[in-house]
Amino acid sequence: MKKRVWIGLRRFVTMALALFLGAMLLMAVGYLAVGLLVGTGEEVEVPNVIGQEYGTAMEILLTAGLKPLMPIESDYHDEIEPEHIIQQAPLPGSLVKRGREVRLVKSQGSMKVQVPSLIGLDLRGAEWELRRRSLRLGHLTGVSHEEVEEGLIFSQEPFAAARLAKGSMVDLLISDGPPPRLLILPDVRGRKVLQARERLERIGFARIRENPVVRPGKPPGIVLGQHPAPGVPLAADQDVVLAVSTARMGWGKAQYRYFSYELPRALGPGRVQLFVLDEAGFRLAREGNYKRGGRMEFIERIVGDAAIVIYQDGLRVLEDYVLSED
């Protein structure tokens, strides 16, 4: 009886051990199968390939046990030259599984272009050079120049070699040729307007305009003021405006008007003066320092018709004539 019990116990232990070993074997096989499917689980550090030529970057990743994601993307970059890596994901220094794909983006160059030198070109040549670089003509300002032939460019803004976004504008100063012969403007204030005209025409001035001004107690037809001021050197074809007393009863209609003027960028910053001549007389309305290409915006009380003249550093840069809305 004892012998039978012992034999049964031994069978039970043997069977249990066999079952345990079988379970362990199945676990080992499963682990091996998962390892073959997902890899060994070894982690590697992602190298930094930003700034590398994309072929070199691919070699570095493959050597590290990683795979570049194909195809490689591209984007604009202002600093990194074309065909070099500008982005990567995962980031450098990250720990990832061996065999992980790495997304790369390479540079296709800058969106900005270099401004060419336009000095010495005519307008047509300048436009052609700008168009070749996807730039556009900006503000054009003609200025007399003693040495530069008429129609040729002698200054630009921005200067050559500056970098601009495609489609940006370049402002130009174009020579009007040597300045015309200058005449000294005489003082004709207090004279009768016909005498004043005769004297100005005899000197050589061809463009004389009269602006009526009401002055109680003043006889009509007397020059009360002039613009420019006496003694100013002036070309013969420039306007001379005379403020002439008139017998018209009452003043012209006074109106508040909004004005907006943009100064030529190519002239740079400078001291600006704005003069107004209307039926109330001649006056300096605005004066101050303005930045390059600054805009003058203001509201001014105008009586009747008016002439507005803007000077920058003594150079007349803009004229405007305002008609009364009567």
C-alpha positions in Angstrom: 0.0 0.0 0.0 2.8 2.4 0.9 4.6 1.5 -2.3 1.6 2.5 -4.4 1.3 5.8 -2.7 4.9 6.6 -3.3 4.7 5.7 -7.0 1.6 8.0 -7.4 3.4 10.9 -5.7 6.4 10.5 -7.9 4.2 10.6 -11.0 2.5 13.7 -9.8 5.8 15.5 -9.1 7.2 14.5 -12.5 4.1 15.7 -14.3 4.1 19.0 -12.5 7.8 19.6 -13.3 7.1 18.8 -16.9 4.3 21.3 -17.0 6.5 24.0 -15.4 9.3 23.4 -17.8 6.9 23.5 -20.7 5.5 26.8 -19.6 9.0 28.3 -19.2 9.9 27.1 -22.7 6.7 28.7 -24.2 7.6 32.0 -22.4 11.1 31.9 -23.8 9.9 31.2 -27.4 7.3 34.1 -27.0 10.0 36.5 -25.8 12.2 35.5 -28.7 9.4 36.0 -31.2 8.6 39.4 -29.9 12.2 40.4 -30.0 12.4 39.3 -33.6 9.3 41.4 -34.5 10.1 44.6 -32.6 13.9 44.4 -32.3 16.1 44.1 -29.3 14.8 47.3 -27.7 18.3 48.9 -27.8 18.2 52.7 -27.6 20.5 55.0 -29.5 21.1 58.8 -29.3 19.9 60.9 -32.2 23.0 62.7 -33.7 22.8 66.4 -34.7 22.8 66.8 -38.5 21.5 70.4 -38.7 23.7 72.4 -41.1 25.1 69.2 -42.7 24.8 68.6 -46.4 21.9 66.2 -46.8 24.0 63.3 -48.2 26.4 63.6 -45.2 23.5 63.8 -42.8 22.0 60.5 -44.2 25.4 58.7 -43.7 25.6 60.0 -40.1 22.1 58.7 -39.3 22.7 55.3 -40.9 25.9 54.9 -39.0 24.0 55.6 -35.7 21.5 52.9 -36.5 18.7 55.2 -37.6 16.9 55.6 -41.0 16.3 58.9 -42.8 12.6 59.3 -43.7 12.3 59.5 -47.4 11.7 61.6 -49.4 13.5 64.5 -47.7 11.4 67.7 -47.4 12.7 71.2 -48.3 11.9 74.7 -47.2 13.3 78.3 -47.5 16.0 79.5 -45.1 17.7 82.8 -44.9 21.0 81.6 -43.3 21.6 77.9 -44.2 22.8 77.4 -47.8 20.8 75.1 -50.2 20.9 71.3 -49.9 21.9 71.5 -46.1 19.7 70.3 -43.3 17.6 73.0 -41.4 15.3 70.8 -39.3 15.2 67.2 -37.9 12.8 65.2 -35.8 13.4 63.7 -33.3 15.6 66.5 -32.0 19.4 65.9 -31.5 20.2 64.2 -28.2 16.9 62.3 -28.0 17.0 58.6 -27.1 15.1 56.4 -29.6 14.9 52.7 -30.6 17.5 51.6 -33.0 16.1 51.6 -36.6 13.8 54.6 -35.9 13.0 56.9 -38.8 14.3 60.5 -38.6 12.4 63.3 -40.5 14.8 65.8 -42.3 14.1 69.2 -43.9 16.8 70.6 -46.2 17.2 74.3 -47.3 16.2 75.4 -50.7 17.9 78.8 -50.3 16.7 82.2 -49.0 13.5 84.0 -49.8 15.6 87.2 -49.7 17.6 88.5 -52.7 20.6 90.8 -52.9 19.9 94.4 -54.1 22.0 95.1 -57.2 23.9 98.4 -57.8 21.9 100.6 -60.0 24.2 103.6 -60.0 24.9 104.9 -63.5 22.0 103.0 -65.1 19.1 104.6 -66.8 15.5 103.9 -65.7 15.0 101.1 -68.2 18.2 99.3 -67.2 17.5 99.7 -63.5 14.0 98.2 -64.0 15.5 95.2 -65.9 18.1 94.6 -63.2 15.4 94.7 -60.4 13.1 92.4 -62.3 15.8 89.8 -62.7 16.0 89.6 -58.9 12.2 89.7 -58.3 12.4 93.3 -57.0 10.4 96.4 -58.1 10.9 100.0 -58.8 9.9 102.2 -55.8 9.7 106.0 -55.6 11.5 107.9 -58.4 12.7 111.4 -57.6 14.4 113.7 -60.1 17.1 116.0 -58.7 19.6 118.3 -60.5 23.2 117.1 -60.5 26.3 118.9 -61.7 28.2 115.8 -62.7 25.7 113.0 -63.5 24.1 113.0 -67.0 20.4 113.6 -67.2 18.3 110.4 -66.9 21.0 108.4 -65.0 20.6 107.1 -61.4 23.0 108.5 -58.8 21.5 107.2 -55.6 19.4 104.3 -54.4 17.6 103.1 -51.2 18.3 100.5 -50.0 22.0 100.5 -51.0 23.6 97.8 -53.2 24.3 94.4 -51.5 21.4 94.8 -49.0 19.1 91.8 -48.8 15.4 92.2 -49.3 12.4 89.9 -49.5 11.3 89.2 -53.1 8.8 91.7 -54.4 10.3 94.6 -52.3 10.7 98.1 -53.8 13.9 100.1 -54.4 13.7 103.9 -54.4 15.9 105.9 -56.9 17.3 109.4 -57.3 17.5 110.2 -61.0 19.6 113.1 -62.4 17.8 116.0 -64.0 21.1 117.1 -65.4 23.0 120.2 -64.4 20.9 122.7 -62.5 19.6 125.5 -64.7 21.1 129.0 -64.5 19.9 130.6 -61.4 18.5 134.1 -61.1 18.4 136.2 -58.0 14.8 137.0 -57.0 14.4 140.7 -56.4 12.2 142.3 -53.8 9.0 143.5 -55.4 6.9 143.9 -52.3 5.1 147.2 -52.1 5.1 147.7 -55.8 2.1 147.7 -58.1 1.6 144.2 -59.5 2.1 145.3 -63.1 5.4 147.0 -62.2 6.4 143.9 -60.3 5.6 141.6 -63.2 7.5 143.8 -65.6 10.6 143.7 -63.5 10.5 140.0 -63.0 10.0 139.3 -66.7 12.8 141.6 -67.6 15.2 139.6 -65.4 14.0 136.4 -67.0 11.4 134.8 -64.8 8.7 133.2 -66.9 6.2 131.7 -64.4 4.6 134.4 -62.3 1.4 133.6 -60.4 -0.8 136.0 -58.5 -2.7 135.0 -55.3 -5.3 137.6 -54.2 -5.2 138.6 -50.6 -7.7 140.8 -48.8 -6.1 143.5 -46.6 -8.4 146.1 -45.2 -6.9 149.6 -45.8 -4.6 148.5 -48.6 -5.3 149.6 -52.2 -5.9 146.9 -54.7 -3.1 145.7 -57.0 -0.2 146.0 -54.5 2.2 143.2 -53.9 2.0 142.4 -50.2 4.2 139.3 -50.2 6.2 137.0 -52.5 7.4 133.4 -52.5 10.2 132.5 -52.5 11.6 135.3 -50.4 13.7 138.1 -51.9 17.3 137.2 -52.6 16.7 133.5 -53.2 18.5 132.0 -56.2 15.8 130.7 -58.5 15.7 129.0 -61.9 13.8 131.0 -64.6 11.2 128.2 -65.1 10.3 128.0 -61.4 7.2 129.6 -60.0 7.2 133.0 -58.4 4.0 133.6 -56.4 2.9 137.1 -55.6 0.4 137.9 -52.9 -1.6 140.8 -54.3 -4.1 142.9 -52.5 -7.6 142.8 -53.9 -10.7 145.0 -53.7 -12.9 142.0 -53.3 -15.2 142.5 -50.3 -14.7 140.0 -47.6 -12.4 137.0 -47.3 -12.6 133.7 -49.2 -14.2 130.8 -47.4 -12.0 129.5 -44.6 -11.8 125.7 -44.4 -10.0 123.2 -42.4 -8.3 120.8 -44.8 -6.5 117.5 -44.2 -3.1 117.1 -46.0 -0.8 114.1 -46.4 2.5 114.2 -48.2 5.3 111.6 -48.4 8.8 112.8 -48.6 11.2 111.2 -51.1 12.9 108.3 -49.4 16.0 108.6 -51.5 16.8 112.1 -50.1 17.2 110.6 -46.6 16.3 112.4 -43.4 16.5 116.1 -43.2 15.0 119.5 -42.1 11.7 120.1 -43.7 9.8 123.4 -44.1 6.2 123.7 -45.4 4.9 127.1 -46.6 1.3 128.1 -47.3 0.3 131.1 -49.4 -3.5 131.8 -49.3 -5.8 134.8 -49.1 -4.8 135.2 -45.4 -1.1 135.7 -46.5 2.1 133.8 -46.7 3.3 131.8 -43.7 5.5 129.0 -42.5 3.0 126.3 -41.5 5.2 123.4 -40.5 8.9 122.9 -39.7 10.9 120.0 -38.2 13.2 117.1 -38.7 11.8 114.1 -40.6 13.1 110.6 -41.1 13.9 109.0 -44.5 10.7 108.8 -46.5 8.7 110.3 -43.6 5.0 111.3 -44.1 3.7 114.7 -43.2 0.1 114.6 -42.0 -1.7 117.7 -40.7 -4.8 119.8 -40.7 -4.5 123.4 -41.8 -6.9 126.3 -41.9 -6.9 127.5 -45.5 -8.6 130.7 -46.7 -9.7 130.6 -50.4 -7.3 129.2 -52.9 -3.8 128.2 -51.6 -0.4 127.2 -52.7 1.7 124.8 -50.6 5.4 124.4 -51.1 7.7 121.9 -49.2 11.5 122.3 -48.9 13.9 119.7 -47.5 17.3 121.1 -46.5 16.7 124.0 -48.8 15.7 121.9 -51.8 12.2 122.3 -53.1 10.7 118.7 -53.2 7.0 119.2 -53.6 4.4 121.7 -54.7 0.6 121.5 -54.3 -2.2 123.9 -55.2 -5.5 123.8 -53.3 -8.7 125.2 -54.8 -11.4 126.6 -52.7 -14.5 124.5 -52.4 -16.8 127.6 -52.7 
